[in-house]
Amino acid sequence: MNPKSFYRRIEGELIELENSSLLREVPDLDYGAAKELIFKGRKLLNLSSNDYLGLAEDERLVHASVAAVKKYGCGSAASRLVTGNFGMYDELEKELARFKEQDDSMLFTSGYAANLAIIDSFAGRHSIVFSDKLNHASILDGIRLSGARHVRYRHNDLKHLKSRMESVKDAENKILITDTIFSMDGDSALLEEIADLCDFYDTMLVIDEAHAEGVFGQGRGIAHERGLAGRVDLHMGAFSKGFGSLGGAVSGRRELVSYLRNKGRSFIFSTALPPAVVGANLAAIRLVAENSSRGERLLKISRELKGYLESCGFNCGDSESQIIPVILGDNVSALAARDRLIEEGIYAAAIRPPTVPQGTARLRLSMRADLTDDDLQKIKNAFAGLKAGRI
Ligand SMILES: Cc1ncc(COP(=O)(O)O)c(C=O)c1O
């Protein structure tokens, strides 16, 4: 037995996680990005990826990625500020800024790194950061890193937010950050009212459009869809979801982006994305800009499926997007439902605490624009069977 006592503590914690059905394990997938993934040798309909537009396998992205590798090699070999920069990276930032109708944009190696940099750069120990209770973990981690005072408000509860803003109204540096589409619930932030409050309380407004880009607002996100882009100070987004690739991005006024280039530690002290990824990102953004209606069909089929699931008696929360939660409550039920759907040829991830609040374990359905009518029927049949206890 290992003499160091921390091994026993760690083992104990792992056993506790397993006993509460909370132990996380990497699933046994041979290939998980396509519409049909391969799980333990079986082909299953993939309702778990964030590749909402089915771009991860698109020929044009693949071609652009391969061309970039052939031209520039595999690695960027340094951070952007040293030598890890290529003409293509600047081109992508310019195109993204144009697409988002902002002065400037900058790339990060991930959406996670972008959120860390934004909050750590613009907030410090004497700042206040208002954050929706259901914001993504990277936002929470950014606030922790910055040392700012974290003022959480109840999910989409404007009365609560207002009272919290009022209680610290004299603080000097205030930032509000919110997901626009919430990743585990698929509902949206009340952005117009939030923008009003941020104006009134002299607060910087930052939005995370990771799950809205590619889908809403002709691919630009919720702020554009609702005509609010000009009222948002910083627009964070990610190439890892609707754009089918990888990387985070921030767009906004020139001086804010310039400040971020100077202060963002996850940008300054980390190697730049590899050329293959940047090539794919450029192709993805051009594709979405040229064909901005892909998101519309996705939202239409998502609304239809949500209606069907509710008619069967499932609780799909307040989803308004391509992310449809099927909230089942306890962890064991969520895992059992996932396993039963696998038997029916469908892969839908079971999401459990701490990713979602206690007692709200769920299947999280990520709809894709390339689902056919037959696929949709298969999903409906599987859920009808699940409800009836037949599967
Ligand atoms: C709302 C939100 N923001 C940020 C991220 C992080 O993005 P990435 O996966 O590119 O690191 C995610 C990822 O799931 C997310 O859901």
The ligand as a Gaussian input file, in Angstrom:
#p B3LYP/6-31G(d) Opt

LIG

0 1
 C      -21.264000      28.813000     -22.774000
 C      -19.894000      28.276000     -22.992000
 N      -18.852000      29.110000     -22.963000
 C      -17.605000      28.679000     -23.158000
 C      -17.322000      27.355000     -23.398000
 C      -15.925000      26.906000     -23.604000
 O      -15.674000      26.781000     -24.966000
 P      -14.568000      25.745000     -25.491000
 O      -15.180000      24.391000     -25.474000
 O      -14.247000      26.249000     -26.855000
 O      -13.410000      25.856000     -24.561000
 C      -18.372000      26.444000     -23.451000
 C      -18.083000      25.016000     -23.720000
 O      -18.811000      24.122000     -23.516000
 C      -19.685000      26.905000     -23.223000
 O      -20.717000      26.053000     -23.215000

